[in-house]
Amino acid sequence: MDKSAEVSRCVGCGGLFPAIDGPRHRYMESSPGCWQAYGEVLAREYSDEAFRSAHHFTVDAYAVQHPGSPSPQSIRSVGVHLISLHLLLERGVSSDDAARVLQVALKASKHYVWLTPPVSMGPITVADVRIAPEPSEHKKIVREWAEASWAAWRAHHDTIRRWTHESRT
């Protein structure tokens, strides 16, 4: 079998990616192929202003789809990225305002607890985003990815809303 045709399922998001050897994130568990795809999407967002407006959603969606295992870094990461999705999607807060709240949320994150990840992280992964060729399609799929990622964590929405409130007071 042609090695380039082999795929593996990402342990984090569940998406299918090329089965490659390579680096992964230190605590956001993913397959090397998924981590590579995320890097490609980030490179496109950083290098082309037309794609950049979706960046905040990209980072949040990827982080909550790759929660890792219980550790202080994982708990903090999932907590603040879910708070960000809550602010952006439910409250309609701007990315700049969300970033300000997240600075406070990071300080409070030592009080966060491990949230049991959902069985399914949602139907959209970074694999879907990577193939969006045009800025408008990219923004649309990234927004849908963020919404699906937020929805996947619905069992913990009340906790995230409470953490958000505590971060804003």
Secondary structure, DSSP 8 states (H G I E B T S, - for coil): --GGG-EEE-TTT--EEE-------SSS---HHHHHHHHHHHHHHHH-HHHHTTHHHHHHHHHHH---SSSHHHHHHHHHHHHHHIIIIIS---HHHHHHHHHHHHHHGGG-------S---S--HHHHHT--SHHHHHHHHHHHHHHHHHHTGGGHHHHHHHHHHHH-
